Amino acid sequence: MTLTRETNDTTRVLEALQEEFGAERIAPLTQASDKWLLKHAEGGLAEWSKAMILESLSLIDEASSYWTFVAARLYLQKLYADQQQLRGAAVYSNFAGHVASLVEQGLYTEDLMKNYSTDELTAIGALIKPERDKLFTYIGLKTLMDRYAAVNYSKVPVELPQERWLVIAMTLMQRETGDRIGKIAEAYWAMSNLYMTVATPTLSNAGKPHGQLSSCFIDTVDDSLTGIYNSNTDIANLSKYGGGIGVYMGKVRSRGSSIRGFKGASSGVLPWIKQLNNTAVSVDQLGQRQGAVAVYLDVWHKDIFTFLDLKLNNGDERLRAHDIFTGVCLPDLFMEAVDARADWHLFDPHEVRTVMGYSLEDSYDEAKGAGTFRERYEACVNHPEISKETVPAIEIMKRIMRSQLETGTPYMFYRDEVNRANPNKHAGIVYSSNLCSEIMQNMSATEFESVTLEDDIVVTRSKPGDFVVCNLSSVNLGKAVPAGVLERLIPIQVRMLDNVIDLNKIPVVQAQRTNSRYRGIGLGTFGWHHLLALEGIQWESDDAVEFADRLYEQIAYLTIRSSMEIAGEKGAYPLFEGSDWETGAYFDKREYVSEEWNELRKSVAETGIRNGYLMAVAPNSSTSVIAGSTASIDPVFKPFYHEEKKDYKLPVIAPDLNHNTYDVYRRSAYIVDQRWSIKQNAARQRHIDQSISFNFYVPNNIRASVLLNLHLQAWKSGMKTTYYTRSTASEIEECEWCHS
């Protein structure tokens, strides 16, 4: 007998668990059940299930990870029972009727009924594989149901896991022509087997009447009062609908700059950042979570010291903005100055524009050690009419590291490397990144032009800038690679991502424009430590570095080929002509010279490519939990630990933890030598056209020289960004590298 949705008493549930896991294995649960029933003779199945779930969770340890699946089965049985009562019918039995009912209630979008006939909905419903509900761990299933399943107006879930996957697939494929149901089947296969996950907004909002599907956005703030306030309004609208925001503030004049010729009038970037801080707090994401905004500033900007202190826990609160995140944009020249202990000069961007006739941030070094940025920077240093502040570069770096150890930020954005690798440099420049530091796409400020009254209507005219949109999904390396499905998986994943672009309802018109011009996507990965553990490859090894190089080259090849094939079907992105994709420079820079790569290069030049940006590795914290794997390219926090909840402890265990994998997992986040993490990331970065959310894990008493050397190594190895510097005050075992 197997656990089914018809299970309705404790005896049958226990029998099903005994059959699946073995009577001897779950004997402790059987004994606990007997004791509970003696004390709670009048208790119902719901109360019994809750008690047995907690009992199962308490039995999880390093040697008995299967208890998380026992707890998941118990929770699943409760879900089935609740849904059967709510629907008045067996679950997973009438998908077409279920969709029609939720559309009528306003819980699903009407598009599902407009774009699919009843016969098609019936055929689509036949794709459901209820047994795939058993792939979830307890915390994965609970996370999916608590955060992402559709709920009614009383906040009660009205859909089950396989229905969520299928509705996402239907939503993303609704405009496809030619074997549309076959494409839905492929998308459903990919998600329901947990081979991949879609981004959080897509997971949460697809098929529902509200919200948008993209993960995050990047705005460039113009140096004008109207531009600043318009940006704030755009950011508020995007935050309202579930978007995380990156904001580049480098064009805004510094404190003491002139306004309309009046010297010393400007208050600098601080008040505008505090305004963004208030927006993030006050405009939450549909009541689910506080808005999230990351602000980036150039390291040569005169307000850099104030900026670096924004999140510190001491000092003048009038100079703090605790709810935003910070990132600093670093040219090669600054890192060279840090390494050489040389001086660094700070400028006001408005004064540079006025006196020099160009914007310093609009240039970068086209080659290592030479280029337009350093030429213009030196010209500013030597110009008699340009005021500057001169400080030792290492003093700025010390302030950066102090803030990182106290707050985790700023993120590091290596702007020259980013722009040298940008496949669309023919059409623009990348100033900064997003909330998670993995998106690298062309940016520019929207410039206000006029407001007029026409036929009793106020008409505002602006020159639209490139307002970046991030469309993300990720391969679950811990499941997809061992199953050998990358060749089948990545084409459907790229198609799903590409369709998000056309389906999205973005409340900012310039973001819609940028989305359609570049059709940028970010195919990423998670489960790297999980995969290493399954393969028996130690984190701190040349084998891990070589494996990262081989695997991400394969993923890059499949992603580029998939986008090229869709371009053959639907057309290339509008700005393809003149890009590194068309000229072949993209392949030259990465030294892709095999026969296979040369054939793909030729095909891309002839056919085009559908997406101007293709790959980016995001943090994937919650979606990796749902898929039962490890986050992003990070090592696990610990192989096994307990997370404190309100009234109980939730055990957290590394996926597939057993006597074979423990030795790899044992070298966890705060133990592994971060220098090996950089080596791995540098190897995979060569194959990622955008960037990677890469964290440092360090003790908070790390020697300054050691942390500095990590940053220098990351920059010298060609990494584009680093994300959080995650420090811990707890004592770290086996951390020889921390002191070397």
Secondary structure, DSSP 8 states (H G I E B T S, - for coil): ----TT--SHHHHHHHHHHHH-TTTTHHHHHHHHHHHHH-TT--HHHHHHHHHHHHHHT--TT-TTHHHHHHHHHHHHHHHHHHHHHTS-TTS-HHHHHHHHHHTTSS-THHHHHS-HHHHHHHHTT--GGGGGG--HHHHHHHHHHTS-B-TTS-B---HHHHHHHHHHHHHTT--SSHHHHHHHHHHHHHTTSEEE-HHHHHHTTSSS--S--EEEEE--SSHHHHHHHHHHHHHHHHTT-EEEEE-TTS--BT--BTTBTT--B-SHHHHHHHHHHHHHS-BTTTB---EEEEEETTBTTHHHHHTTT-SSS-GGG--TTSEEEEEE-HHHHHHHHHT-EEEEB-HHHHHHHHSS-GGG---SBTTBSHHHHHHHHHHH-TT---EEEEHHHHHHHHHHHHHHHS--EEEEHHHHHHS-TTGGG-B-----TTS-----B---EEEEEEEETTEEEEEEE----EEE-EEEEEHHHHHHHT-HHHHHHHHHHHHHHHHHH---S-HHHHHHHHHH---EEEEE-HHHHHHHHT--SSSHHHHHHHHHHHHHHHHHHHHHHHHHHHHH---TT-TTSHHHHSHHHHHTT--SHHHHHHHHHHHHH--S-S--B-B---HHHHHHTTS--TT---S-SEEEEE-SSSEEEEE-TT-STTTHHHHHS-TTTS-HHHHHHHHHHHHTT-SS-B---EEEETT--HHHHHHHHHHHHHTT--EE--EEEE-S--TT-GGGG-
